[in-house]
Structure formats: structure tokens, C-alpha cells
Amino acid sequence: MNRDSYKPGPLPRRSLLRMAGGLALTALPLAMGLQTSAQAQERSAMQKIRDSGVLKIALYKENAPWSDGSMTHMTGLDVSLGEALAAALQLKPALLPFDAGENMGDDLRNMVWKGHYLGYGPADVMLHVPVDKYFMGENRQAFIFAPYAREHLVVLHNPKLLAQVYNPEDLEGKKITTEQGTGASSAIMGYKGGLLRDRVSLFKSGTDAATAVLRGEADAAFVSLAQAEAAVFAAKLDRKDWAFSRLTLPGVPPNGWPLGLAVKADNKELAGLLDAALDTLRGNGQLLKIFQAQGLTLAAP
């Protein structure tokens, strides 16, 4: 700030130094006061969410039965769970559906901690994130927590036509379906140098692959349990009439993988609130009801 002042004449150097020191000491408390005031006025990430009244939720597109549908009408288990979590925090849900990137690290960057270069995102929370120690270590800009389900791969088949599936060799000569571009398709087609490759048909989604088996168009579908159960549920068939066999293949986690939430690493307050909300949903049975409404089994994470 420039100020006009009366100057009686040149001052000795010692006087100038003393004056400079005095001005510095006078300005220091003022600067500290301004900084403290600014810090007090700065809102936390959670307070900004509270003030907006909205919880922005990132969900995968074309990921039935978890999240699927148009931008304006998304359905699925993750959609219902996201809405329930927002309600528990007394916020309105705002869904941000997005296309899967090249890898999940890209998805976390685009939808959790940075935002897409096209201006989409980030969201406040992302669902359907693998709760994996190695993956978490590779993506420290995001905080991954609160597993709410465990997913694993199964072979869906009619036990009257295909009695048992214990090993991949049990599928030799059978028509097999799976979802294109997934770990399941890579595992089943790559087994023993392509032993079953010629018998595999690729579908756009796992639910479509499972539906082909239900219609008698294929013998077995290698898909996730959720995809298989959702197909049976949508077809209004009795789950007891179908087999969901486990199949061990190289590169496929034998115990499946837990699914959880992710927020920006520095928003631990939101993480704590969401974790508590999920515990409440689990404790009062609402989480189970969300799974049952989709025809899915809630497997402990």
C-alpha cells in the first residue's frame, strides 16, 4: 500500500535500519492475522459438499447389473447403493456415469482425484472399486475403503445338460460364452495355449453371455456371479434349476475380489461418514434388501 508521509530529511543509516525492523515487526502480526482469517474462512472439502447439498457419485456405464442405462435413467445395484449412501448423509445424489478407461488407475484419476481433461468430473465418491492392497499402493491420490460386496467368476450351466464343471477340461467340446475384453475372456481363451478358444463366443456384456445359456444357445457362460444371477432373475427363472460352478484358472483370483468406494485422498472426513453410513445400511438390513431387489447374493467382502 502506498502512503504519502512527511519526510523531514535524510535519516542516518542506523535510524533507517531501526525503522525497517520496527515496520517488519509491526507488519508480522498483521500478516499472521490476515492468514489466520483466510484459513478460518476456507471451507473444507466436506463443508463444500454440505453447502451444495449434493453428493456426486461416479458409476460405470454398461456395467449391469451394477450400473447400466441412459445418462438420465441409470439402474442397478450401485445406483441404489449410491442413492442410499447420499440419503444417509442427508444429501441429494447426482450420478456421474462414465466410460471405463484403459485401466482403473485412469478411472480413479478421471473420476476421483483430478477430473477428465474434457471437463467431466471428478465426483465426490466412486463405487465399484477393487479393494486391493497393491492397487491401493499404486493409486495413493485416491483413498479406497469400505468394501460392500465380494465378486467372483462362475460357470453358469444347466446341471441336467452339463452335470459338473470342476476343471476347464470339463468344458471341452462345449459352447462357451463370456464377456469381451474382460479378465474372464482372457483367462478362458488363453488356458493351455488356447485349448477352449475355438469354442468361445464373445458377447458385449456378461449378462448377455449368461442369457445365451438360459436360452439354450450355449452350454456354459464364464461370467461374474452377479451377471449370472441377474440374467436368471431377469428371465424369471428359478435359481435352484441352474448351477454356478467355481472354476480355477491362471490369472483369476480364486476367492474373488472385494468391491468398495473411493474418494480423493485428502477427503478423509467424507470417507469416514460414508464408512459409517455403509455400516448402518449393513446393520439395518437395507444393504441386503438392495441386493435382493436385483436378484443378487450378498457375499461378505
Protein Blocks (a to p, Z undefined) as FASTA:
>chain_A
ZZddddfbdcdfklmmmmmmmmmmmmmmmmmmmmmmmmmmpccfklmmmmnopacdddde
hiafkbgcdfklcgdjklmmmmmmmmmnopacddddddddfblklmmmmmmmnopakopa
jdfbdghiacdfklmmmmmmbccehifbdcdddddddfklmmbafbfklmgoiacdddeh
iaklmmmmmgghilmmmmpccdfbfklmmmmmmnopafbdcddfklmmmmmmmnopafkl
pccdddddehiafklpaddddddfklmmlmmmmmmmmmmmmmnommmmmmmmnopacddZ
Z
